Amino acid sequence: MQIYLVGGAVRDALLGLPVADRDWVVVGATPQDLIAQGFVPVGKDFPVFLHPQTHEEYALARTERKTAPGYHGFAIHAAPDVTLEEDLARRDLTINSIAVKADCVRAKCLFDVKIVLPPERWSTPSVLVDPFHGQQDITNKLFRHVSVAFCEDPVRILRLARLAARFPDFSVAPETLQLMRDMVHSGEVDHLVAERVWQELAKGLMEDRPSRMLEVLRDCGALARILPEVNRLWGVPQRADYHPEVDTGAHLALVLDMAARLGAELPVRLACLTHDLGKGTTPADILPRHLGHEQRSAQLLKGLAERLRLPTDCRALADVMAREHSNIHRSGAFDAAALVRLLERCDAFRKPQRFGQLLLACECDARGRLGLAESPYPQRPRLLAALAVAQGIATEKIAAEAIAAGAGGQKIGEFIHLARVRAVQASLS
């Protein structure tokens, strides 16, 4: 039995990056061999085990054979006669197809995931197993597929695009990009299941340069299949006063990267991705003003959210962002009554935390424009201050007085609204 560290852990260590998760492959063993040593089986589709002490994943070396379209259409063969090279050959990219002997990792000999092995020692015998020249592709900052088997799994397109968002200075090898385009053309991408699409998109959105994920997906044609509502934004002009040389798609890329720069959470980044969907369907006679794009965006979001089965928190924030971001941008000119109505439409009193996320998303939208990346966004502190003032009124006291005067439920709400307006007005004077 031989054990190797494989995949992203080796890649990241060679890049000098922190290693979060370590995956291991076991060659020359059976499931019974691992179980006898205390490993716990957890794999459903192929033999994966948890180490009895570290709880890290150990998978038996395996080969895969395509049997049907989509992500699940594979026949798995895991047996003691499967070699390490055969296991590495089934992987997606060369930079993920490098292995290190476990003894070297554990003994901290020539390779240690905590101590970066310098490039001049990458060719040290008996340390790194690299049959597909992944080390050279790391040096060249290149995403390159291991074999044509790449085209058998459409998730690999999403994974590569997500890695591009993490490593934005890497480029896609021309032959790999062509293979991805062929996969899209053949309809393989259409077999992706919603859960995997969202899982990879969410990871990509949380990387340092999420715009690179969209760029790669557009380059191979997959964005038009996976997120057609987003893909339509490229080529759509912005308003004349918003740098007309930057179309709506390019603006979206800037907004997403601003969200990453500001450390936004996933719901905020999803809201940034979807807030302008309606601009992709703007009637020609009102271009580039995009009148009414807010409601069109909210409507398109519903279909996207159902198709990808978005989490409730992401969907809810994206919806209010789509409907109200233009009003929030204009709120600097609002009087007290208009400010309170905006707060109420955004459900800010019941969900102040979500309202804070909404304002951050709007700031990303405003600063995601040429020349405005360093500009302040005064709407955010002004609306937060207005919310704090309006929250300070004694709603229970107002409700009790209204009830004593014989007022009903709707009237009580009106009294509270007026009290909020008066409080905000006083703070503005």
C-alpha positions in Angstrom: 0.0 0.0 0.0 1.3 3.5 -1.0 -0.2 6.8 0.0 0.2 10.1 -1.8 -0.9 13.7 -1.2 -2.7 14.9 -4.3 -4.6 17.7 -6.0 -5.1 21.2 -4.7 -3.0 20.8 -1.6 0.1 20.1 -3.7 -0.7 22.8 -6.2 -1.2 25.4 -3.5 1.9 24.4 -1.6 4.0 24.8 -4.8 2.4 28.2 -5.3 3.4 29.2 -1.7 -0.2 29.5 -0.6 -1.8 28.2 2.7 -3.1 24.7 2.4 -6.6 24.3 3.9 -7.7 20.8 2.9 -5.6 17.8 2.1 -6.7 14.9 -0.1 -4.9 11.6 -0.2 -4.9 8.7 -2.7 -4.2 5.2 -1.7 -2.6 2.8 -4.3 -2.4 -1.0 -4.0 -5.1 -1.4 -1.4 -8.7 -2.7 -1.0 -11.5 -1.2 1.1 -11.0 -4.0 3.5 -7.4 -3.0 4.0 -8.3 0.5 5.0 -11.2 -0.6 7.2 -8.8 -3.0 9.0 -6.7 0.0 9.9 -9.6 2.0 11.3 -10.5 4.1 8.3 -14.2 4.9 8.1 -15.9 4.5 4.7 -18.0 7.6 3.5 -18.0 7.4 -0.3 -21.2 6.7 -2.0 -20.1 6.7 -5.7 -16.5 5.6 -5.2 -14.4 4.3 -2.3 -13.5 7.3 0.0 -12.5 6.9 3.7 -11.9 9.1 6.7 -8.6 8.8 8.5 -9.3 7.6 12.1 -7.3 10.4 13.7 -7.1 13.4 11.2 -10.5 12.7 9.5 -8.9 13.7 6.2 -10.2 12.0 3.1 -8.4 9.0 1.6 -9.6 7.7 -1.7 -8.6 4.5 -3.4 -6.8 5.0 -6.7 -9.4 4.7 -9.5 -10.2 5.1 -13.1 -13.4 6.5 -14.6 -15.3 5.6 -17.8 -18.0 7.8 -19.3 -21.3 5.9 -19.6 -23.9 8.7 -19.9 -24.2 12.4 -20.3 -23.8 14.7 -17.3 -22.0 14.7 -14.0 -23.2 11.3 -12.7 -22.6 9.3 -16.0 -19.5 7.5 -15.0 -18.4 3.9 -14.2 -15.8 3.8 -11.5 -13.1 1.2 -11.2 -11.1 1.1 -8.0 -8.8 -1.8 -7.4 -5.3 -2.6 -6.1 -4.0 -2.8 -9.7 -4.9 0.9 -10.5 -1.7 2.8 -10.6 -1.0 6.3 -9.4 -0.4 7.5 -12.9 -3.8 6.1 -14.0 -5.5 7.9 -11.1 -3.7 11.2 -11.9 -4.7 10.8 -15.6 -8.4 11.0 -14.8 -8.0 14.4 -13.1 -9.0 17.7 -14.7 -6.0 20.0 -15.0 -2.3 19.3 -15.0 -1.7 21.6 -12.0 -4.1 19.4 -10.0 -2.4 16.1 -11.2 0.7 16.2 -9.1 1.3 13.8 -6.2 3.7 13.7 -3.2 4.6 10.6 -1.3 3.0 10.7 2.1 6.2 9.8 3.9 7.8 13.0 2.5 4.9 15.1 3.8 4.7 13.5 7.2 8.4 13.3 7.8 8.9 16.9 6.5 11.7 15.6 4.3 12.0 17.2 0.9 8.4 18.4 0.6 6.2 19.8 3.3 2.9 21.5 2.7 3.9 24.1 5.4 7.4 24.7 3.8 7.4 25.6 0.1 9.7 23.5 -2.0 11.7 25.9 -4.2 11.2 25.5 -8.0 14.8 24.3 -8.5 14.0 21.2 -6.4 10.7 20.3 -8.0 12.4 17.7 -10.1 13.9 16.0 -7.1 13.5 12.2 -7.6 11.1 10.2 -5.5 9.4 13.3 -4.1 6.9 14.7 -6.7 5.1 12.5 -9.1 4.2 14.7 -12.1 3.6 12.7 -15.3 1.6 15.5 -17.0 4.1 18.4 -16.4 1.9 20.3 -14.0 4.8 22.0 -12.4 5.8 23.6 -15.7 2.2 24.8 -16.1 2.3 26.3 -12.6 5.5 28.2 -13.7 3.8 29.3 -16.9 0.6 30.2 -15.1 -1.5 28.0 -17.4 -4.7 26.0 -17.0 -4.3 22.9 -19.3 -6.4 19.8 -19.3 -4.7 16.4 -18.6 -6.4 14.5 -21.4 -9.5 14.6 -23.6 -11.3 12.9 -20.7 -11.7 16.4 -19.5 -14.7 16.8 -21.8 -16.5 13.9 -20.1 -17.4 15.9 -17.0 -19.1 19.3 -17.6 -18.5 20.4 -14.0 -14.8 20.8 -15.0 -15.8 23.9 -17.0 -17.2 25.5 -13.9 -14.3 24.4 -11.8 -11.8 25.8 -14.2 -13.7 29.1 -14.3 -13.8 29.2 -10.5 -10.0 28.6 -10.3 -9.5 31.4 -12.8 -11.3 33.7 -10.3 -8.9 32.5 -7.6 -5.8 32.7 -9.8 -6.6 35.6 -12.2 -3.1 35.7 -13.6 -3.4 32.2 -15.0 -4.6 31.9 -18.6 -6.5 29.0 -20.3 -4.5 27.0 -22.7 -5.9 27.4 -26.3 -6.5 23.7 -26.7 -8.3 23.5 -23.4 -10.5 26.5 -24.3 -11.4 24.8 -27.6 -12.2 21.6 -25.7 -14.5 23.6 -23.4 -16.2 25.2 -26.4 -16.7 21.8 -28.0 -18.4 20.6 -24.7 -20.8 23.6 -24.8 -21.5 23.0 -28.5 -22.2 19.3 -27.9 -24.8 20.1 -25.2 -22.8 18.5 -22.4 -23.1 21.6 -20.2 -26.9 21.3 -20.5 -26.8 18.2 -18.3 -25.3 20.0 -15.3 -27.5 19.7 -12.2 -28.6 22.9 -10.4 -26.9 22.1 -7.1 -23.5 21.7 -8.7 -23.9 24.8 -10.8 -24.7 26.9 -7.8 -22.0 25.3 -5.7 -19.3 26.2 -8.2 -20.7 29.7 -8.9 -20.9 30.5 -5.2 -17.2 29.5 -4.7 -16.2 31.6 -7.7 -18.1 34.6 -6.5 -16.2 34.4 -3.2 -12.8 34.5 -4.9 -10.6 37.5 -5.2 -11.5 38.2 -8.8 -15.0 36.9 -9.5 -15.1 38.7 -12.9 -12.6 36.2 -14.2 -15.0 33.4 -13.7 -17.6 35.1 -15.9 -14.9 36.0 -18.4 -13.8 32.3 -18.8 -17.5 31.1 -19.0 -18.2 33.7 -21.7 -15.1 32.8 -23.7 -16.2 29.2 -24.0 -19.9 29.9 -24.4 -21.0 28.3 -21.1 -22.3 31.5 -19.6 -25.0 31.7 -22.2 -26.2 28.2 -21.2 -25.8 28.5 -17.5 -26.7 32.2 -16.9 -28.3 33.5 -20.1 -29.8 36.4 -18.1 -26.3 37.6 -17.2 -24.7 36.8 -20.5 -27.1 39.1 -22.3 -25.7 42.1 -20.4 -22.5 42.3 -22.6 -23.0 44.6 -25.5 -25.8 46.5 -23.8 -24.9 50.2 -23.5 -24.9 52.0 -20.2 -26.4 55.4 -19.7 -24.5 58.1 -21.4 -23.4 59.6 -18.1 -22.0 56.3 -16.9 -19.0 56.1 -19.2 -20.6 54.9 -22.4 -17.4 53.1 -23.5 -18.1 50.5 -20.7 -21.1 48.4 -21.5 -23.4 46.8 -18.9 -21.5 43.5 -18.8 -18.2 45.3 -18.2 -19.8 47.3 -15.5 -21.0 44.1 -13.9 -17.5 42.8 -13.8 -16.3 45.9 -12.0 -19.1 45.7 -9.5 -18.3 42.0 -8.7 -14.6 42.8 -8.2 -15.5 45.7 -6.0 -17.6 43.4 -3.9 -14.6 41.1 -3.5 -12.4 44.1 -2.6 -14.8 45.2 0.1 -15.0 41.7 1.5 -18.7 41.3 0.9 -20.5 38.1 1.9 -22.0 35.7 -0.6 -25.6 37.2 -0.6 -24.1 40.6 -1.3 -22.1 39.2 -4.2 -25.1 37.4 -5.7 -27.1 40.6 -5.4 -24.3 42.4 -7.3 -24.4 39.7 -10.0 -28.2 39.9 -10.6 -29.3 43.5 -9.8 -29.1 44.7 -13.5 -30.6 41.6 -15.3 -33.4 43.7 -16.7 -31.0 45.8 -18.7 -30.4 42.8 -20.9 -34.0 43.1 -22.0 -34.4 46.9 -22.3 -36.6 47.8 -25.3 -34.6 49.5 -28.1 -36.7 52.6 -27.9 -35.6 53.5 -24.4 -31.9 52.6 -24.7 -29.7 53.5 -23.0 -31.9 55.0 -20.2 -33.1 51.5 -19.1 -36.4 52.8 -17.8 -38.2 50.2 -15.6 -35.2 47.8 -15.6 -35.6 47.3 -11.8 -38.9 45.4 -12.1 -37.6 43.5 -15.1 -34.6 42.5 -13.1 -36.7 41.3 -10.2 -38.8 39.2 -12.6 -35.8 37.6 -14.3 -34.3 36.9 -10.9 -37.3 34.7 -10.0 -36.6 32.4 -12.9 -32.9 32.3 -12.2 -33.4 31.6 -8.5 -35.8 28.8 -9.2 -33.6 27.2 -11.8 -30.5 27.2 -9.6 -32.4 26.7 -6.4 -30.7 29.6 -4.7 -30.6 29.8 -0.9 -33.4 31.9 0.7 -31.0 34.6 2.1 -29.3 35.1 -1.3 -32.6 35.2 -3.2 -34.2 37.6 -0.8 -31.4 40.1 -0.8 -31.0 39.9 -4.6 -34.7 40.6 -5.0 -34.7 43.8 -2.9 -31.5 44.9 -4.5 -33.0 44.5 -8.0 -36.1 46.5 -7.0 -34.6 49.3 -4.9 -31.0 49.9 -5.9 -31.9 52.9 -8.2 -33.9 54.5 -5.4 -31.1 54.0 -2.9 -28.7 55.6 -5.3 -31.0 58.6 -5.6 -31.8 58.7 -1.9 -29.4 61.6 -1.3 -32.2 63.9 -2.6 -35.0 62.3 -0.6 -36.9 64.1 2.1 -37.8 62.4 5.4 -41.0 61.0 4.2 -39.4 59.4 1.1 -36.6 58.0 3.2 -38.9 56.3 5.6 -41.0 54.9 2.7 -37.8 53.5 1.3 -36.8 52.0 4.6 -40.2 50.3 4.9 -40.2 48.9 1.4 -36.7 47.4 2.1 -38.1 45.9 5.3 -35.2 47.6 7.1 -37.0 47.8 10.5 -37.6 44.0 10.7 -34.3 43.0 9.0 -31.7 45.7 9.7 -28.8 43.3 9.0 -30.1 42.5 5.5 -30.6 46.2 4.9 -26.9 46.8 5.8 -26.0 44.1 3.2 -28.2 45.9 0.7 -26.4 49.2 1.2 -23.1 47.5 0.8 -24.3 45.9 -2.5 -25.4 49.4 -3.7 -22.0 50.8 -2.8 -20.3 48.1 -4.9 -22.6 49.1 -7.7 -21.9 52.8 -7.4 -18.1 52.3 -7.1 -17.9 49.7 -9.8 -17.6 52.4 -12.4 -14.6 53.9 -14.2 -13.0 56.6 -12.1 -15.3 56.0 -9.1 -13.6 53.1 -7.3 -12.2 55.4 -4.6 -15.3 57.6 -4.4 -17.3 57.8 -1.2 -20.9 56.5 -1.1 -22.7 58.9 1.2 -26.1 57.2 0.7 -25.0 54.3 2.9 -24.2 56.3 6.1 -27.2 58.6 5.5 -29.6 55.7 5.2 -28.1 53.9 8.2 -28.4 57.0 10.3 -32.0 57.5 9.2 -32.8 53.9 10.1 -31.2 54.3 13.6 -33.2 57.5 14.2 -36.5 55.9 13.1 -35.8 52.8 15.2 -35.5 55.0 18.2 -39.1 55.9 18.4 -41.2 54.2 21.1 -43.5 52.1 18.8 -45.1 50.3 21.7 -46.1 53.5 23.4 -47.5 54.9 20.1 -49.5 51.7 19.6 -50.9 51.7 23.1 -52.0 55.3 22.8 -53.6 54.6 19.4 -55.5 51.6 20.8 -56.7 53.7 23.7 -58.0 56.2 21.2 -59.9 53.4 19.4 -57.6 53.1 16.4 -57.3 49.8 14.5 -54.3 48.0 13.1 -53.9 49.9 9.9 -54.3 53.2 11.7 -51.7 52.2 14.2 -49.2 51.6 11.4 -49.9 55.0 10.0 -49.2 56.6 13.4 -45.9 54.7 13.7 -45.0 55.8 10.1 -45.7 59.4 10.9 -43.6 59.3 14.1 -40.7 57.8 12.1 -41.0 60.6 9.5 -41.0 63.3 12.2 -38.0 61.7 13.9 -36.0 61.5 10.7 -37.1 65.1 9.7 -35.8 66.4 13.0 -32.4 64.6 12.4 -32.1 66.2 9.0 -32.8 69.8 10.1 
